[in-house]
Amino acid sequence: MGSRLLSQNGKKLALNEKLRRQEWLKSLRKPALAALMSEWPTAAVGTHVTQRVDKVAISPGSEYDTMGVRWYGKGAYLRPPSRPKTTKLNVAHEGDFVFCRIDVQNGPFAVVPPDLDGALVTNEFPLYAVDGDVLDAQFLALCFASQGALDQIGKKRDGRDGRARWKEHDFEAWRIPLPPLDVQGRTVEVMGAVDATVTALEAEVSAARTARAALVDQLLVDLGEEVTDYVMDDVADWTSGGTPKADNPAFYSGEIPWAIIGDVRGRYVGETTRRITKAGLDAIGGERKLVQPGAVLVTMYGTIGRSAITTVPTATNQAIARGVPNELVTAEYLRLWISAREADLVKLGEGKTQQNISKAKILQFPIKVPKPESQKRVVDIMTTVDDQIDSLERELASMAGARAALLDSLLTREIEVVLPGSDEVDEEEITQGLPTDRWLG
């Protein structure tokens, strides 16, 4: 029943995506020949924004709800109560542009929404009023959601402390494309339609993962046998990895797989984005930092609870816990249990800017363990469901990649939006010559 439900949802989602894709495709076109010769004019951000300083006094030692900004353009939010180490906080206003000065290469930029009008912020979150006659605040946010811009910011931070602050003068000096205001607004609308597709996919994946957890629980009940309650520390030997110094080329481009969080997707990890040398492995602790095939990797920083089984000897960074199962569980069952309980692990995350979970919390995380032969039965039954979830996650990753490429194409004027009232363009003309292979998949 659960498998059929996931399949039906997947078909419904594919249909919705197809329809939505047609709608926003009609809003795009190739630039005129003259426009192809040049990108949009650019301007320093600081020429069209003004830093807002609207401070209020607070009581030292008292708790306050303050506003934060999520990574990757995911918007502003109200953080849990805290005791700011200051005597004054700034007041945010609806429509202000805000960013976090820490980890800025990860895209913590947002526009203050109506429900956060009047929220308090610390100095780590500078606020700016945007000149709406020239610059759309939401378009400005898109400029800093562009992967091209984030990559450039990352390069400028090479060799600096990973949490070094990107200060106000850095932000104000940053140059952005500045098309006419109506083009900015239409670009925001088009990207909003694409984001709605991505959000629908994310909801589908989330629902599928929730269904998976319920199915695992029901299968354990249906076994009709006693299961034993353990914690993760009982069923595996857990370690974590390390990162060689990024500025030493002798540590990288070697033969040893070195997994980072982005490599932990699907059920197995064999290939990794980066590899390190023997010198790089020695720099993080040597052979003890290498796990053999059959270890279960669990992500701990930012993206919490993703899991996969190694198929080759693999090193990892410190953001990944590595569990080597003992005789109580198989690697496949351990990975399945962690994957089904990903949402519970996420709830254990802590952190102001980024949610992380410690290895200590993983060690004490509960697991129900049936007999070995029953573990295999549960894994075999759940494989079909996992295959469908993997397919949904690949579709989500593909759409997210398409969104990023489309945004870069719009900002560099590789393609343009069609403004209301423009001449109608048929579908063949819309797609002919556009870089659709980059952003439609």
FIPAMAR-954852 format. One line per field, with one value per residue (C-alpha): residue number from 1; residue in one letter; x, y, z. Coordinates in nm, 2 decimals. Layout:
% FIPAMAR-954852
num <- c(NUM ...)
residu <- c(a ...)
u <- c(X ...)
v <- c(Y ...)
w <- c(Z ...)
% end
This chain:
% FIPAMAR-954852
num <- c(1 2 3 4 5 6 7 8 9 10 11 12 13 14 15 16 17 18 19 20 21 22 23 24 25 26 27 28 29 30 31 32 33 34 35 36 37 38 39 40 41 42 43 44 45 46 47 48 49 50 51 52 53 54 55 56 57 58 59 60 61 62 63 64 65 66 67 68 69 70 71 72 73 74 75 76 77 78 79 80 81 82 83 84 85 86 87 88 89 90 91 92 93 94 95 96 97 98 99 100 101 102 103 104 105 106 107 108 109 110 111 112 113 114 115 116 117 118 119 120 121 122 123 124 125 126 127 128 129 130 131 132 133 134 135 136 137 138 139 140 141 142 143 144 145 146 147 148 149 150 151 152 153 154 155 156 157 158 159 160 161 162 163 164 165 166 167 168 169 170 171 172 173 174 175 176 177 178 179 180 181 182 183 184 185 186 187 188 189 190 191 192 193 194 195 196 197 198 199 200 201 202 203 204 205 206 207 208 209 210 211 212 213 214 215 216 217 218 219 220 221 222 223 224 225 226 227 228 229 230 231 232 233 234 235 236 237 238 239 240 241 242 243 244 245 246 247 248 249 250 251 252 253 254 255 256 257 258 259 260 261 262 263 264 265 266 267 268 269 270 271 272 273 274 275 276 277 278 279 280 281 282 283 284 285 286 287 288 289 290 291 292 293 294 295 296 297 298 299 300 301 302 303 304 305 306 307 308 309 310 311 312 313 314 315 316 317 318 319 320 321 322 323 324 325 326 327 328 329 330 331 332 333 334 335 336 337 338 339 340 341 342 343 344 345 346 347 348 349 350 351 352 353 354 355 356 357 358 359 360 361 362 363 364 365 366 367 368 369 370 371 372 373 374 375 376 377 378 379 380 381 382 383 384 385 386 387 388 389 390 391 392 393 394 395 396 397 398 399 400 401 402 403 404 405 406 407 408 409 410 411 412 413 414 415 416 417 418 419 420 421 422 423 424 425 426 427 428 429 430 431 432 433 434 435 436 437 438 439 440 441)
residu <- c(m g s r l l s q n g k k l a l n e k l r r q e w l k s l r k p a l a a l m s e w p t a a v g t h v t q r v d k v a i s p g s e y d t m g v r w y g k g a y l r p p s r p k t t k l n v a h e g d f v f c r i d v q n g p f a v v p p d l d g a l v t n e f p l y a v d g d v l d a q f l a l c f a s q g a l d q i g k k r d g r d g r a r w k e h d f e a w r i p l p p l d v q g r t v e v m g a v d a t v t a l e a e v s a a r t a r a a l v d q l l v d l g e e v t d y v m d d v a d w t s g g t p k a d n p a f y s g e i p w a i i g d v r g r y v g e t t r r i t k a g l d a i g g e r k l v q p g a v l v t m y g t i g r s a i t t v p t a t n q a i a r g v p n e l v t a e y l r l w i s a r e a d l v k l g e g k t q q n i s k a k i l q f p i k v p k p e s q k r v v d i m t t v d d q i d s l e r e l a s m a g a r a a l l d s l l t r e i e v v l p g s d e v d e e e i t q g l p t d r w l g)
u <- c(0.00 0.28 0.46 0.15 0.10 0.45 0.42 0.09 0.23 0.54 0.32 0.11 0.42 0.56 0.24 0.24 0.60 0.54 0.25 0.43 0.74 0.53 0.40 0.73 0.89 0.65 0.81 1.15 1.31 1.65 1.77 1.77 2.09 2.22 2.16 2.35 2.66 2.65 2.53 2.31 2.47 2.61 2.62 2.77 2.50 2.58 2.47 2.11 2.08 2.11 2.20 1.92 2.02 1.71 1.84 1.65 1.79 1.75 1.79 2.12 2.07 1.71 1.60 1.49 1.36 1.59 1.57 1.81 1.87 1.88 2.14 2.09 1.82 1.58 1.46 1.45 1.31 1.26 1.54 1.49 1.51 1.87 2.05 2.23 2.57 2.49 2.28 2.11 1.95 1.84 1.48 1.40 1.13 0.93 1.11 1.45 1.74 1.93 2.23 2.44 2.80 2.91 2.93 2.81 2.95 2.66 2.40 2.24 2.06 1.69 1.42 1.24 0.88 0.57 0.54 0.89 0.83 0.96 1.18 1.51 1.85 2.20 2.49 2.57 2.27 2.30 1.98 1.94 1.66 1.64 1.58 1.26 1.27 1.58 1.62 1.37 1.47 1.36 1.58 1.87 1.81 1.82 2.16 2.30 2.12 2.31 2.56 2.80 2.80 2.84 3.13 3.30 3.24 3.39 3.70 3.75 3.74 4.00 4.27 4.06 3.90 3.59 3.38 3.54 3.29 3.18 3.13 2.91 3.17 3.22 2.84 2.81 3.10 2.97 2.85 2.52 2.35 2.09 1.83 1.52 1.29 1.01 1.26 1.37 1.01 0.94 1.25 1.14 0.80 0.96 1.20 0.90 0.72 1.04 1.07 0.72 0.81 1.11 0.90 0.65 0.92 1.07 0.73 0.69 1.03 0.95 0.61 0.78 1.04 0.77 0.59 0.91 0.95 0.59 0.64 0.95 0.77 0.48 0.71 0.88 0.53 0.43 0.74 0.56 0.89 1.07 1.29 1.57 1.61 1.97 2.14 2.38 2.68 2.58 2.56 2.86 3.20 3.17 3.44 3.46 3.69 3.90 3.99 4.35 4.45 4.28 4.58 4.82 4.80 5.01 4.70 4.45 4.40 4.52 4.38 4.20 3.82 3.74 3.37 3.20 2.83 2.73 2.86 2.63 2.32 2.16 2.23 2.59 2.90 3.18 3.28 3.35 3.37 3.72 4.02 4.32 4.67 4.85 5.00 4.65 4.54 4.84 4.76 4.42 4.53 4.65 4.49 4.26 4.07 4.00 3.69 3.66 3.37 3.05 3.08 2.77 2.82 2.59 2.60 2.61 2.65 2.39 2.23 2.16 2.09 2.17 2.32 2.50 2.72 3.08 3.17 3.55 3.80 3.70 3.81 3.56 3.56 3.47 3.10 3.04 3.01 3.13 2.98 3.13 2.86 2.92 2.76 2.42 2.33 2.40 2.52 2.20 1.97 2.16 2.15 1.78 1.70 1.90 1.74 1.39 1.46 1.63 1.36 1.41 1.79 1.72 1.52 1.83 2.02 2.16 2.32 2.24 2.34 2.36 2.19 2.45 2.43 2.72 2.86 2.77 2.40 2.43 2.59 2.28 2.02 1.78 1.75 1.52 1.70 1.53 1.71 1.96 1.74 1.45 1.68 1.73 1.36 1.29 1.56 1.44 1.09 1.19 1.43 1.14 1.03 1.39 1.42 1.12 1.25 1.59 1.42 1.23 1.56 1.74 1.45 1.47 1.85 1.81 1.54 1.75 2.05 1.82 1.70 2.06 2.16 1.84 1.90 2.26 2.14 1.89 2.14 2.40 2.14 2.20 1.82 1.56 1.21 0.91 0.73 0.35 0.22 0.52 0.45 0.35 0.62 0.53 0.68 0.92 1.07 1.09 1.30 1.51 1.86 1.80 2.04 1.77 2.01 2.16 1.85 1.57 1.75)
v <- c(0.00 0.24 0.16 0.23 0.56 0.68 0.58 0.77 1.08 1.06 1.05 1.34 1.54 1.48 1.60 1.92 1.99 1.95 2.19 2.45 2.42 2.51 2.82 2.97 2.87 3.11 3.39 3.34 3.43 3.48 3.84 4.05 4.03 4.36 4.25 3.93 4.14 4.27 4.18 4.40 4.71 4.67 4.88 4.86 4.75 5.04 5.30 5.18 5.08 5.26 5.09 5.11 5.20 5.19 5.07 5.00 4.95 4.61 4.48 4.30 3.93 3.92 3.68 3.81 3.66 3.78 3.73 3.51 3.43 3.07 2.96 2.93 3.19 3.01 3.33 3.51 3.35 3.41 3.24 3.08 3.31 3.41 3.66 3.90 4.02 4.38 4.67 4.75 4.57 4.69 4.69 4.53 4.67 4.49 4.50 4.56 4.36 4.16 3.92 3.73 3.84 3.48 3.20 3.45 3.22 2.99 3.24 3.38 3.67 3.76 4.03 4.09 3.95 4.12 3.88 3.98 4.36 4.50 4.20 4.26 4.17 4.17 4.34 4.01 4.08 4.43 4.58 4.79 5.00 4.95 5.23 5.08 5.32 5.16 4.82 4.54 4.40 4.05 4.08 4.18 3.86 3.66 3.82 3.67 3.34 3.30 3.02 3.23 3.50 3.26 3.10 3.44 3.52 3.18 3.25 3.59 3.41 3.15 3.13 3.31 3.17 2.98 3.19 3.52 3.80 3.95 4.31 4.59 4.75 4.41 4.39 4.75 4.72 4.41 4.47 4.33 4.33 4.61 4.56 4.79 4.76 4.59 4.32 4.28 4.23 3.98 3.79 3.76 3.62 3.36 3.24 3.23 2.99 2.77 2.78 2.66 2.35 2.29 2.34 2.08 1.83 1.90 1.83 1.51 1.39 1.48 1.30 0.99 0.98 1.01 0.72 0.52 0.56 0.44 0.14 0.03 0.05 -0.16 -0.42 -0.47 -0.52 -0.76 -0.98 -1.11 -1.15 -0.97 -0.69 -0.55 -0.18 -0.06 0.27 0.34 0.30 -0.06 -0.17 0.00 0.15 0.52 0.77 1.09 1.22 1.53 1.79 1.85 2.21 2.35 2.57 2.28 2.13 1.83 1.70 1.70 1.54 1.20 0.85 0.82 0.89 1.17 1.21 1.54 1.59 1.63 1.28 1.11 1.05 0.73 0.41 0.37 0.58 0.48 0.78 1.11 1.47 1.51 1.28 1.32 1.20 0.98 1.30 1.44 1.13 1.14 1.50 1.41 1.11 0.84 0.50 0.53 0.80 0.55 0.33 0.01 -0.10 -0.17 0.14 0.35 0.73 0.97 1.35 1.58 1.94 2.15 1.85 1.61 1.24 1.15 0.81 0.57 0.26 0.28 0.04 0.13 0.24 0.60 0.90 1.17 1.52 1.59 1.66 1.29 1.02 0.67 0.36 0.01 -0.24 -0.52 -0.86 -0.72 -0.54 -0.55 -0.24 -0.24 -0.25 0.01 0.25 0.18 0.26 0.58 0.68 0.61 0.82 1.11 1.35 1.26 1.32 1.66 1.76 1.70 1.96 2.27 2.59 2.96 2.99 2.63 2.33 2.06 1.73 1.59 1.24 1.20 1.24 0.98 0.74 0.76 0.76 0.46 0.17 -0.14 -0.45 -0.78 -1.11 -1.10 -1.30 -1.06 -0.76 -0.89 -0.94 -0.58 -0.44 -0.65 -0.52 -0.16 -0.16 -0.09 0.21 0.33 0.31 0.54 0.78 0.78 0.86 1.15 1.29 1.27 1.46 1.72 1.75 1.79 2.06 2.24 2.23 2.35 2.64 2.75 2.74 2.93 3.20 3.25 3.26 3.53 3.75 3.73 3.80 3.47 3.47 3.73 3.74 3.83 4.14 4.16 4.31 4.19 4.02 3.66 3.40 3.05 2.76 2.66 3.01 3.02 2.70 2.73 2.84 2.88 2.70 2.46 2.17 2.36 2.42 2.19 1.86)
w <- c(0.00 0.09 -0.23 -0.44 -0.26 -0.33 -0.70 -0.74 -0.57 -0.80 -1.12 -0.99 -0.92 -1.27 -1.43 -1.22 -1.30 -1.67 -1.66 -1.45 -1.67 -1.98 -1.80 -1.71 -2.04 -2.21 -2.00 -2.16 -2.49 -2.66 -2.63 -2.95 -3.15 -3.01 -2.66 -2.72 -2.75 -2.40 -2.05 -1.83 -1.70 -1.34 -1.03 -0.68 -0.44 -0.21 -0.47 -0.44 -0.07 0.26 0.58 0.83 1.19 1.41 1.75 2.07 2.42 2.58 2.93 2.98 3.08 2.95 2.67 2.33 2.01 1.73 1.35 1.16 0.79 0.66 0.41 0.03 0.00 0.23 0.39 0.72 1.04 1.41 1.61 1.95 2.26 2.35 2.57 2.33 2.46 2.38 2.52 2.19 1.90 1.56 1.44 1.11 0.88 0.61 0.28 0.43 0.27 0.53 0.53 0.79 0.80 0.89 0.63 0.36 0.09 0.17 0.07 0.39 0.21 0.24 0.23 0.56 0.52 0.66 0.96 1.07 1.05 1.38 1.46 1.65 1.50 1.63 1.45 1.27 1.05 0.88 0.75 0.44 0.29 -0.08 -0.34 -0.49 -0.78 -0.92 -0.75 -0.66 -0.32 -0.43 -0.74 -0.52 -0.32 -0.65 -0.73 -0.41 -0.47 -0.80 -0.78 -0.99 -0.73 -0.44 -0.61 -0.66 -0.29 -0.20 -0.41 -0.24 0.09 0.00 0.26 0.52 0.83 0.73 0.96 0.88 0.86 0.53 0.64 0.53 0.30 0.12 0.06 -0.05 -0.30 -0.46 -0.82 -0.95 -1.29 -1.31 -1.58 -1.60 -1.30 -1.49 -1.61 -1.25 -1.14 -1.42 -1.33 -0.97 -1.09 -1.32 -1.06 -0.81 -1.04 -1.07 -0.69 -0.65 -0.85 -0.63 -0.32 -0.44 -0.51 -0.16 -0.01 -0.21 -0.09 0.27 0.26 0.11 0.39 0.65 0.49 0.49 0.87 0.92 0.69 0.88 1.21 1.07 0.93 1.27 1.42 1.14 1.21 1.51 1.70 1.98 1.88 2.10 2.19 2.16 2.10 1.81 2.03 2.10 1.74 1.57 1.63 1.55 1.45 1.25 0.98 0.92 0.66 0.53 0.51 0.20 0.10 0.07 -0.29 -0.18 0.01 -0.27 -0.62 -0.50 -0.52 -0.18 -0.19 0.06 0.12 0.21 0.29 -0.07 -0.15 0.10 -0.12 -0.23 -0.05 -0.14 -0.17 -0.40 -0.60 -0.42 -0.54 -0.42 -0.35 -0.12 -0.13 0.12 0.27 0.30 0.48 0.72 0.79 0.94 1.13 0.89 0.83 1.13 0.94 0.66 0.68 0.48 0.26 0.46 0.69 0.73 0.69 0.86 0.79 1.10 0.99 0.80 0.63 0.92 0.91 0.55 0.54 0.29 0.29 0.17 -0.12 -0.12 0.14 0.21 0.42 0.52 0.65 1.01 0.92 0.88 1.14 1.03 1.19 1.15 1.24 1.48 1.49 1.61 1.28 0.91 0.74 0.52 0.82 1.01 0.71 0.66 1.02 1.02 0.69 0.82 1.13 0.96 1.07 1.44 1.40 1.24 1.55 1.76 1.57 1.74 1.62 1.56 1.19 1.09 1.26 1.35 1.55 1.75 1.73 2.10 2.01 1.73 1.98 2.21 1.93 1.97 1.73 1.73 1.62 1.51 1.44 1.15 0.91 0.99 0.92 0.57 0.52 0.63 0.40 0.10 0.14 0.18 -0.12 -0.36 -0.14 -0.12 -0.50 -0.54 -0.29 -0.46 -0.79 -0.63 -0.47 -0.81 -0.97 -0.69 -0.74 -1.11 -1.07 -0.82 -1.06 -1.34 -1.12 -1.05 -1.42 -1.52 -1.27 -1.38 -1.75 -1.66 -1.47 -1.74 -2.01 -2.18 -2.19 -2.12 -1.96 -2.17 -2.03 -2.03 -2.35 -2.56 -2.89 -2.85 -2.92 -3.02 -2.82 -3.10 -3.11 -2.73 -2.71 -3.03 -2.95 -2.58 -2.34 -2.24 -2.21 -1.92 -1.72 -1.84 -1.80)
% end
